[in-house]
Amino acid sequence: MTRICVASSLAVFAVAVAAAAQDSQAVYQQQKPFRFAGDTLARYEWTKNIPGDVPDVNRYRLQARPRVEMTIGPVQLGVGGEFNYSDDENDKAPEGETLAIIRDNYRSRDARLDLAWGKVTFGPFSAQGGRFFMPIPFTEMIWDRDLRPQGGAATIQLGKTTSAARFALHGIYALGSHVFDDEGDFRKTSNDGSDPLLDQGAVRMYGGAAELSLGRAGETALHFMGAYLEFDKLNQLEPPIRRQNTRVEGLIVNPYQVIDLVGRLTRGGQLPAQLVFDYCWNHAVSADNKGLWLAAILGEIGVSPARLEYTYAKVDKDATLAAYNTDDFFWGTGWEGHRVDVGVSTRKNNSVHGIAQWQRFKDSPDPVVQEQWVTRYRLEWRTSF
């Protein structure tokens, strides 16, 4: 992972925090010829009722992600940084202990290159390479929106945003796309039990998606997506981010070939609304391989005075690769839970959120833990610019 010197990190962090704005998804934005953009986050978090003899965890986090984008004819270029500071150090174990698991998809004290991409567009076709925003509109059951694919992607888009019907095809191939180590050398035993073999490289991710949208943007519309995503070289993952997927002697043993179906019903106007349905299954295994993600959203920051979101999810432990999906919840896979997010616009692109989450580790080997609900509360100030 590319690091940026501390002095420049602090300078950019200060500029970004001073700028105005909210949490944004920049997947499909077409910008001015030159622009400075990004987002900031200030969070305080309380996590309670953690299984085992574990005390409650309270922590804060500050984040700034500024970026610069430039468009020259059909070419778009962009580069951005990520700067985090928290009172905890999530990549270090307590003194005298071993770091068993990292539940976050960020380093709590870090300054790093977040984005560096080039994109070219000719008519309905576009291709991009580098470290870029995920172009396939997964929910966070499959892909954490704070992670960036590192590789290449291509899209064919038929129909403009003003069209009543639009269709798109995506393809993606990426290596080493996690904040924590997912690229390196790993020694494993060969099938005949002879000398260890050296498995080199990074975790590979490849797949594609087809999208169909019915209805004009800003009006009532239906959106359907079918996607396939496969992960390879799984044991390149740093052991603490192998998380809840099935492991034997610390190694991930199942393949992950994930089919994901997403439906979205949206309504525009002064009080936008959205219903989201996401169902996935890992067809490479026959058990503990399904995931369900349902969400209802009323309002939108920057459009209406407030936003209310409810999410219900039930994700089997091998439904998807737990290193890359959402880190908002305490567990990545093997859980069932609820989330309520109430956001209030303080001004355009600037909002305060109160978030409550309830989650149980339904696939735990311990029956007592299966029925124990972890609670997590967050107070967040989000801006975008």
C-alpha positions in Angstrom: 0.0 0.0 0.0 1.3 3.4 -0.9 1.9 5.8 2.0 1.9 9.6 1.9 4.3 11.6 4.1 2.8 12.7 7.4 3.4 16.4 6.8 1.4 16.5 3.6 -1.3 14.3 5.2 -1.9 16.7 8.0 -2.1 19.6 5.6 -4.6 18.0 3.3 -6.6 16.7 6.3 -6.9 20.2 7.7 -8.1 21.6 4.3 -10.6 18.9 3.9 -12.1 19.1 7.3 -12.5 22.9 6.8 -14.4 22.4 3.6 -18.2 21.9 3.6 -20.4 18.8 2.8 -21.9 14.7 3.3 -21.2 11.0 2.8 -21.4 10.5 -1.0 -21.2 7.7 -3.5 -19.2 8.9 -6.5 -19.7 5.8 -8.7 -21.2 7.4 -11.8 -20.4 11.1 -11.4 -19.4 13.1 -14.5 -17.6 16.2 -13.3 -16.4 19.6 -14.5 -13.0 19.7 -16.4 -11.2 20.2 -13.1 -12.6 19.8 -9.6 -11.7 19.2 -6.0 -14.0 16.9 -4.2 -14.2 14.5 -1.3 -15.9 13.8 2.0 -15.3 13.9 5.7 -16.6 11.9 8.7 -16.5 12.5 12.4 -17.9 9.6 14.5 -18.3 8.4 18.0 -19.3 4.8 18.5 -20.5 2.6 21.4 -20.5 -1.2 21.1 -22.1 -3.2 23.9 -22.9 -6.8 24.9 -19.9 -8.3 23.0 -19.8 -12.1 23.5 -17.2 -13.5 25.9 -15.4 -11.7 28.7 -15.0 -8.6 26.6 -15.7 -5.1 27.9 -17.8 -2.6 26.0 -15.9 -0.7 23.3 -16.3 3.1 22.9 -14.2 4.9 20.3 -14.1 7.9 18.0 -12.9 8.3 14.4 -12.0 11.2 12.2 -11.6 10.7 8.4 -11.0 12.9 5.4 -10.9 11.7 1.8 -10.0 14.6 -0.6 -9.5 14.0 -4.3 -8.7 15.9 -7.4 -10.3 15.0 -10.8 -9.5 16.2 -14.3 -11.4 15.6 -17.5 -9.7 16.2 -20.9 -12.0 15.2 -23.8 -12.8 11.5 -23.4 -10.2 11.0 -20.6 -10.8 11.4 -16.9 -8.0 11.3 -14.4 -8.3 11.3 -10.6 -6.2 10.9 -7.5 -7.2 11.0 -3.8 -6.0 10.3 -0.3 -7.5 8.8 2.8 -6.6 10.2 6.3 -7.8 8.5 9.5 -7.3 9.2 13.1 -8.9 7.3 16.0 -8.3 6.8 19.7 -7.8 3.1 19.1 -5.1 1.3 17.0 -7.1 -1.4 15.2 -4.1 -3.1 13.6 -2.2 -3.6 16.8 -2.8 -6.2 19.5 -2.7 -5.4 23.2 0.8 -5.8 24.6 1.7 -9.5 25.0 -1.2 -10.7 22.9 -1.7 -11.8 19.3 -4.0 -9.9 16.9 -6.7 -12.4 16.2 -9.1 -10.4 14.1 -9.5 -6.9 12.5 -13.2 -6.1 12.1 -12.6 -2.8 10.2 -11.8 -2.1 6.5 -9.6 0.9 7.4 -6.5 1.6 9.5 -7.5 3.8 12.4 -4.3 5.9 12.3 -3.2 6.1 8.7 -2.4 8.4 5.7 -2.6 6.6 2.4 -3.3 6.7 -1.3 -7.0 6.0 -1.7 -7.7 6.6 -5.4 -5.5 6.8 -8.5 -7.3 6.1 -11.7 -7.6 6.9 -15.4 -10.8 6.4 -17.4 -11.6 6.8 -21.1 -15.1 7.0 -22.6 -16.1 6.6 -26.3 -19.8 6.8 -26.8 -21.5 4.0 -24.8 -18.1 2.3 -23.9 -15.9 3.2 -21.0 -12.8 1.6 -19.5 -10.8 2.5 -16.4 -7.7 1.3 -14.6 -5.9 1.9 -11.4 -7.5 2.2 -8.0 -11.0 3.4 -8.5 -14.6 3.5 -7.2 -16.4 0.2 -7.5 -18.4 0.6 -10.8 -20.9 -2.2 -10.1 -23.7 -1.1 -7.8 -23.5 -3.8 -5.2 -25.0 -3.3 -1.7 -22.6 -3.5 1.2 -23.6 -7.1 1.7 -21.1 -7.9 -1.1 -18.7 -4.9 -1.2 -17.8 -2.2 1.3 -18.1 1.1 -0.4 -15.0 2.3 1.4 -12.8 -0.2 -0.4 -11.4 0.4 -3.9 -10.9 -2.2 -6.6 -7.3 -2.1 -7.9 -7.1 -3.3 -11.5 -9.3 -2.6 -14.5 -13.0 -2.4 -15.4 -15.1 -1.8 -18.5 -18.7 -0.8 -19.0 -21.1 -0.6 -22.0 -24.0 1.8 -21.3 -27.0 1.8 -23.6 -29.4 4.7 -23.1 -29.0 8.1 -21.5 -30.1 9.1 -18.0 -33.1 10.9 -19.7 -34.2 7.7 -21.4 -37.1 5.7 -20.1 -35.1 2.4 -20.3 -31.3 1.9 -19.9 -29.1 -1.2 -20.0 -25.5 -1.7 -18.9 -22.9 -4.4 -18.9 -19.9 -4.3 -16.6 -16.7 -6.4 -16.3 -14.0 -6.1 -13.6 -10.7 -7.7 -12.7 -8.8 -6.6 -9.6 -5.8 -7.5 -7.4 -4.8 -6.4 -4.0 -7.9 -4.3 -3.3 -8.0 -4.3 0.5 -6.6 -1.8 2.9 -5.0 -4.6 4.9 -2.6 -7.1 3.3 -4.2 -9.3 0.6 -1.0 -9.7 -1.5 2.1 -11.5 -0.6 3.7 -15.0 -0.4 1.9 -17.7 1.5 3.3 -21.3 2.1 0.9 -24.1 1.9 1.2 -27.9 1.8 0.8 -29.6 -1.5 -2.0 -32.2 -2.0 0.2 -35.2 -1.6 1.6 -33.8 1.7 5.1 -33.2 0.3 7.1 -30.0 0.8 5.3 -26.7 1.1 4.6 -24.8 -2.1 4.9 -21.1 -2.5 1.7 -19.4 -3.6 2.6 -15.9 -4.8 0.6 -12.9 -5.9 -2.6 -11.2 -4.5 -6.2 -12.1 -3.9 -7.8 -11.9 -7.4 -11.4 -10.7 -7.9 -13.1 -10.9 -11.2 -16.7 -10.9 -12.6 -19.3 -8.9 -14.2 -22.9 -7.5 -14.0 -25.9 -6.7 -16.2 -28.2 -3.8 -15.2 -31.6 -2.8 -16.5 -33.3 0.5 -15.4 -36.9 1.3 -16.3 -38.0 4.9 -15.6 -36.3 8.2 -15.9 -33.8 9.4 -13.4 -35.5 11.6 -10.7 -38.9 9.9 -11.3 -40.3 6.6 -10.2 -38.1 3.9 -11.5 -37.2 0.2 -11.3 -33.6 -1.0 -11.3 -32.5 -4.6 -11.6 -29.0 -6.0 -11.5 -27.6 -9.5 -11.8 -23.9 -9.9 -11.0 -21.2 -12.6 -10.6 -18.1 -12.1 -8.5 -15.3 -14.7 -7.9 -12.4 -14.5 -5.5 -9.2 -16.5 -5.9 -5.9 -16.9 -3.9 -7.9 -16.5 -0.7 -5.0 -17.5 1.6 -3.1 -14.4 0.6 -5.5 -12.5 3.0 -3.8 -11.4 6.2 -5.0 -13.9 8.8 -6.9 -11.3 11.0 -9.2 -10.3 8.0 -10.2 -13.9 7.2 -13.0 -13.3 9.7 -16.1 -15.6 9.9 -15.6 -17.6 6.7 -15.1 -21.3 7.2 -11.5 -22.0 8.1 -9.5 -25.1 8.9 -6.2 -24.5 10.9 -6.6 -20.8 10.1 -7.0 -21.2 6.3 -10.0 -20.4 4.2 -11.2 -23.7 2.7 -14.2 -22.8 0.5 -14.2 -21.2 -2.9 -16.3 -18.0 -3.3 -18.2 -17.7 -6.5 -21.0 -15.3 -5.7 -24.1 -14.6 -7.6 -25.9 -11.4 -6.6 -29.4 -10.2 -7.5 -30.4 -6.7 -6.6 -33.7 -4.9 -7.2 -34.3 -1.2 -6.4 -37.6 0.7 -6.6 -37.0 4.5 -6.3 -39.3 7.5 -6.2 -38.0 11.0 -6.9 -39.5 14.4 -6.0 -39.0 16.5 -2.9 -39.3 13.4 -0.6 -37.4 10.7 -2.4 -37.9 7.1 -1.3 -36.2 3.8 -2.2 -36.8 0.1 -1.5 -33.8 -2.3 -1.9 -33.8 -6.1 -2.2 -30.5 -8.0 -2.4 -30.2 -11.8 -2.5 -26.9 -13.6 -3.0 -25.6 -17.1 -2.9 -22.2 -18.7 -3.2 -22.9 -21.4 -5.7 -19.5 -23.0 -5.1 -20.7 -24.5 -1.8 -23.9 -26.2 -0.8 -24.4 -25.1 2.8 -24.3 -21.8 4.7 -24.1 -20.0 1.4 -27.0 -17.5 1.1 -27.4 -13.8 2.0 -30.4 -11.5 2.2 -30.3 -7.7 2.5 -33.5 -5.5 2.6 -33.6 -1.8 3.0 -36.2 1.0 3.0 -35.1 4.7 2.7 -37.3 7.8 3.0 -35.8 11.2 2.2 -32.3 12.1 0.9 -29.6 14.4 2.3 -29.4 17.6 0.2 -32.9 17.1 -1.2 -35.2 16.8 1.9 -34.7 18.0 5.5 -34.1 14.5 6.8 -33.4 10.9 5.8 -34.6 7.7 7.5 -33.2 4.3 6.6 -34.0 0.8 7.9 -31.9 -2.3 7.0 -32.5 -5.9 7.8 -29.9 -8.5 6.8 -29.3 -12.2 7.3 -25.9 -13.4 5.9 -24.7 -17.0 6.1 -21.0 -17.4 7.0 -20.0 -18.5 3.5 -22.4 -16.4 1.5 -19.6 -14.1 0.4 -16.0 -13.3 1.2 -16.1 -11.6 4.6 -13.0 -9.6 4.1 -14.6 -7.3 1.5 -18.2 -6.7 2.6 -19.4 -4.1 5.1 -17.5 -3.4 8.3 -20.3 -1.4 9.8 -21.6 -4.4 11.7 -19.6 -6.3 14.3 -19.3 -9.4 12.1 -18.8 -9.7 8.4 -20.8 -12.9 7.7 -22.7 -15.5 9.7 -25.0 -12.9 11.3 -28.5 -11.6 11.4 -29.2 -8.0 12.3 -31.1 -4.7 12.0 -29.9 -1.1 11.5 -31.8 2.2 11.8 -30.2 5.4 10.5 -31.8 8.8 11.1 -30.0 11.7 9.3 -30.8 15.4 9.5 -29.5 17.9 6.9 -27.8 20.8 8.7 -27.2 22.5 5.3 -26.6 21.2 1.7 -24.2 18.2 1.7 -23.8 18.4 5.4 -25.7 16.1 7.9 -25.8 14.7 11.4 -26.8 11.0 11.9 -27.9 8.9 14.8 -27.5 5.1 14.0 -28.6 2.1 16.0 -27.6 -1.5 15.1 -28.6 -4.9 16.6 -26.8 -8.0 15.5 -26.4 -11.7 16.5 -23.8 -14.2 15.4 -26.3 -16.8 14.2 -23.6 -19.1 12.8 -21.4 -19.2 15.9 -20.4 -22.7 17.1 -21.6 -21.6 20.6 -25.4 -21.8 21.0 -25.3 -19.1 23.7 -23.5 -16.7 21.4 -26.1 -17.4 18.6 -28.8 -15.8 20.7 -26.8 -12.9 22.1 -27.5 -9.6 20.5 -24.7 -7.1 20.2 -25.8 -3.4 20.1 -23.9 -0.7 18.4 -24.8 3.0 18.5 -23.2 5.8 16.4 -23.3 9.5 16.2 -21.9 10.8 13.0 -21.3 14.2 11.2 -20.9 13.6 7.5 -19.9 16.2 4.8 -19.1 16.1 1.1 -17.7 18.7 -1.2 
